[in-house]
Amino acid sequence: MEALKATGVCRSYGSQRVLDSFDLALAKGEFAALMGPSGSGKSTFLHLASGLLDADAGSIEIGGDDILAMGDAAATKFRRRRIGVVFQAYNLLETLDVEENIALTAKLDSKRVDKRRLADLISKLGLCGCEKKVPSQLSGGERQRVAIARALYPNPEVILADEPTGNLDVEQSKAICALLKELNRVEKCSILLVTHDPVVAAAADKVHFLKKGRICASFSVSGGASEISERYLETYR
């Protein structure tokens, strides 16, 4: 069973069809990147897969359960417990410190915080010494690492990352890419990353190109960012 399987997904905004019978499979433990020009539907798909949008048709199964078939309340619980979402804008709560932001899902589910899991993530994400800081006291890279730790905390079946380096400088972006690759290896988490940047996509094992609402090309990453750039230009010229 795949970590994520999208079948026949359609989504329109008014008369504009953004996703058209869109199919995508993410294997367990796989790290894949979804690329395409602005407006091609990359972020729309991630919002559908995380239960933040409704589709016009199709299914998106995560661990065998179709999130598109759920009501709002059920989708919210499902996302909190079984999906880790990383946003470009971090979406941290400014009134909570680092530890509280990471363990937010436990608080929302009225569960006791797993102190061992929390300490392990803080160590792995390089956040030691930041535990009691609030987001305004952190750099952009540190805030994104907190967001990634929050996504990982409940041991989700899939991590959905929407342009996670979009607000970071080059060095911070490289660090986040290396971190995601290492977490994929160590935590064995399945990751679907949306990006327009070949350097970011090169952290993944596989790249999918999105065009006219469907996957038009898929390939394993072997030649790094230069290979992805060349294929991107050939596809979208």
C-alpha positions as CSV (number, residue, x, y, z in Angstrom):
1,M,0.0,0.0,0.0
2,E,1.3,3.5,-0.9
3,A,1.8,6.2,1.6
4,L,-0.3,8.4,-0.7
5,K,-2.3,7.6,-3.8
6,A,-4.2,10.2,-5.8
7,T,-6.6,8.9,-8.5
8,G,-8.6,11.0,-11.0
9,V,-8.4,14.2,-8.9
10,C,-10.1,17.2,-10.5
11,R,-10.2,20.7,-9.2
12,S,-11.4,23.9,-10.8
13,Y,-11.6,27.5,-9.8
14,G,-14.6,29.0,-11.7
15,S,-14.1,28.0,-15.3
16,Q,-10.4,27.3,-14.9
17,R,-9.5,23.6,-14.5
18,V,-6.4,23.4,-12.4
19,L,-6.2,19.6,-11.9
20,D,-7.6,17.3,-14.5
21,S,-7.8,13.6,-13.7
22,F,-4.6,14.0,-11.7
23,D,-2.9,10.7,-10.7
24,L,0.1,10.4,-8.3
25,A,1.5,7.6,-6.1
26,L,4.0,8.1,-3.3
27,A,5.6,4.9,-2.0
28,K,6.2,4.4,1.7
29,G,9.5,5.9,2.7
30,E,9.8,7.8,-0.7
31,F,11.0,11.4,-1.0
32,A,9.4,13.0,-4.1
33,A,9.2,16.5,-5.4
34,L,6.3,17.9,-7.4
35,M,7.3,20.7,-9.8
36,G,5.6,23.0,-12.3
37,P,5.2,26.7,-13.3
38,S,3.3,29.1,-11.1
39,G,-0.4,28.3,-11.3
40,S,0.1,24.7,-12.4
41,G,-1.7,23.3,-9.4
42,K,1.2,22.2,-7.2
43,S,0.0,23.8,-4.0
44,T,-3.7,23.1,-4.9
45,F,-2.9,19.4,-4.8
46,L,-1.1,19.6,-1.5
47,H,-4.1,21.5,0.0
48,L,-6.4,18.8,-1.3
49,A,-4.1,16.1,0.1
50,S,-4.1,17.7,3.5
51,G,-7.9,18.1,3.6
52,L,-7.8,21.9,3.4
53,L,-9.7,22.0,0.0
54,D,-12.5,19.9,-1.5
55,A,-12.0,18.3,-4.9
56,D,-14.5,18.2,-7.7
57,A,-13.8,14.5,-8.3
58,G,-11.3,11.8,-7.5
59,S,-9.7,10.3,-4.4
60,I,-6.6,10.9,-2.4
61,E,-5.8,7.9,-0.1
62,I,-3.3,8.2,2.7
63,G,-2.6,4.9,4.4
64,G,-5.6,3.5,2.5
65,D,-8.1,6.2,3.8
66,D,-9.6,8.7,1.3
67,I,-9.3,12.1,2.9
68,L,-11.5,13.6,0.1
69,A,-14.4,11.5,1.3
70,M,-14.3,12.9,4.8
71,G,-16.2,15.8,6.3
72,D,-14.4,18.9,7.6
73,A,-14.2,17.7,11.2
74,A,-13.0,14.2,10.3
75,A,-10.5,15.6,7.8
76,T,-9.1,18.0,10.5
77,K,-8.5,15.1,12.9
78,F,-7.1,13.0,10.2
79,R,-4.6,15.7,9.2
80,R,-3.6,16.3,12.8
81,R,-2.9,12.7,13.5
82,R,-1.7,11.2,10.3
83,I,-0.4,13.9,8.0
84,G,2.5,16.4,8.7
85,V,2.1,19.6,6.8
86,V,5.0,22.1,6.4
87,F,4.0,25.5,5.1
88,Q,6.1,28.2,3.4
89,A,5.0,30.7,6.0
90,Y,5.8,28.4,8.9
91,N,2.3,28.9,10.5
92,L,3.7,28.8,14.1
93,L,1.6,30.2,17.0
94,E,3.4,33.3,18.2
95,T,2.2,32.9,21.8
96,L,3.7,29.4,22.1
97,D,7.3,28.6,22.7
98,V,9.3,26.1,20.5
99,E,8.4,23.0,22.6
100,E,4.7,24.0,22.7
101,N,4.6,24.6,19.0
102,I,6.2,21.2,18.2
103,A,3.8,19.3,20.5
104,L,0.7,21.3,19.5
105,T,-1.0,18.2,18.0
106,A,-0.9,16.5,21.4
107,K,-2.5,19.6,23.1
108,L,-5.2,19.7,20.5
109,D,-6.0,16.0,21.0
110,S,-5.8,16.5,24.9
111,K,-2.9,14.0,25.1
112,R,0.1,14.1,27.4
113,V,3.2,15.4,25.6
114,D,5.7,12.6,24.8
115,K,8.8,14.2,26.3
116,R,11.1,11.7,24.8
117,R,9.8,12.2,21.3
118,L,9.9,16.0,21.8
119,A,13.5,15.9,23.1
120,D,14.6,13.7,20.2
121,L,13.1,16.0,17.6
122,I,14.6,19.1,19.2
123,S,18.0,17.4,19.0
124,K,17.6,16.1,15.4
125,L,16.4,19.5,14.2
126,G,19.2,21.4,15.8
127,L,17.0,23.3,18.1
128,C,18.7,22.7,21.4
129,G,18.8,25.9,23.4
130,C,15.7,27.3,21.6
131,E,13.1,25.3,23.6
132,K,11.6,28.3,25.5
133,K,11.9,30.8,22.7
134,V,8.9,32.1,20.9
135,P,8.8,32.4,17.1
136,S,9.7,36.1,17.0
137,Q,13.0,35.2,18.7
138,L,14.0,32.7,16.0
139,S,15.6,33.1,12.5
140,G,13.7,32.0,9.4
141,G,15.6,28.8,9.2
142,E,14.9,28.0,12.9
143,R,11.2,28.7,12.5
144,Q,11.1,26.3,9.5
145,R,12.9,23.6,11.6
146,V,10.3,24.1,14.3
147,A,7.5,23.7,11.7
148,I,9.2,20.5,10.4
149,A,9.5,19.1,13.9
150,R,5.8,19.9,14.5
151,A,4.9,18.0,11.4
152,L,7.1,15.0,12.4
153,Y,5.9,14.9,16.1
154,P,2.9,12.6,15.6
155,N,4.8,10.1,13.4
156,P,2.6,10.8,10.4
157,E,2.2,8.6,7.4
158,V,3.2,11.3,5.0
159,I,4.9,14.8,5.2
160,L,3.5,17.4,2.7
161,A,5.8,20.3,2.3
162,D,4.6,23.4,0.4
163,E,7.6,25.5,-0.8
164,P,9.3,25.0,2.6
165,T,12.3,27.1,1.5
166,G,10.4,29.9,-0.2
167,N,11.0,32.4,2.6
168,L,14.7,31.5,3.3
169,D,18.0,32.6,1.9
170,V,20.3,30.3,-0.1
171,E,22.3,29.0,2.8
172,Q,19.2,28.4,4.9
173,S,17.5,26.7,2.0
174,K,20.4,24.3,1.5
175,A,20.3,23.5,5.2
176,I,16.6,22.7,5.1
177,C,17.0,20.5,2.0
178,A,19.8,18.5,3.6
179,L,17.7,18.2,6.8
180,L,14.7,16.9,4.9
181,K,16.8,14.3,3.1
182,E,18.4,13.2,6.4
183,L,15.0,13.0,8.1
184,N,13.7,10.9,5.3
185,R,16.6,8.5,5.8
186,V,16.5,8.4,9.6
187,E,12.8,8.7,10.3
188,K,11.8,6.8,7.2
189,C,9.1,9.3,6.6
190,S,7.4,9.6,3.2
191,I,7.8,13.2,1.9
192,L,6.0,15.0,-1.0
193,L,7.7,18.4,-1.6
194,V,6.2,21.1,-3.8
195,T,8.8,23.5,-5.2
196,H,9.8,25.5,-8.3
197,D,13.5,25.4,-7.4
198,P,15.6,22.6,-9.0
199,V,18.2,22.9,-6.2
200,V,15.4,22.1,-3.6
201,A,14.0,19.3,-5.8
202,A,17.4,17.7,-6.0
203,A,17.1,16.7,-2.4
204,A,14.3,14.3,-3.4
205,D,14.7,10.8,-4.9
206,K,12.1,11.3,-7.6
207,V,10.7,14.3,-9.4
208,H,7.3,14.7,-11.0
209,F,6.5,17.5,-13.5
210,L,2.9,18.9,-13.5
211,K,1.5,20.3,-16.8
212,K,-2.1,21.0,-17.8
213,G,-3.4,19.5,-14.6
214,R,-1.6,16.2,-14.9
215,I,1.8,14.6,-14.3
216,C,3.5,14.8,-17.6
217,A,6.9,13.4,-16.7
218,S,8.5,11.5,-13.7
219,F,12.1,10.5,-13.2
220,S,14.6,9.5,-10.5
221,V,17.1,12.1,-9.5
222,S,20.6,11.2,-10.5
223,G,22.3,14.2,-12.0
224,G,21.3,16.7,-9.3
225,A,19.9,20.2,-9.9
226,S,21.5,20.7,-13.3
227,E,19.7,17.6,-14.7
228,I,16.4,18.8,-13.2
229,S,16.9,22.3,-14.7
230,E,17.5,20.9,-18.2
231,R,14.5,18.6,-18.1
232,Y,12.4,21.4,-16.7
233,L,13.3,23.7,-19.6
234,E,12.7,21.0,-22.1
235,T,9.2,20.3,-20.6
236,Y,8.0,23.9,-20.2
237,R,9.7,25.7,-23.1
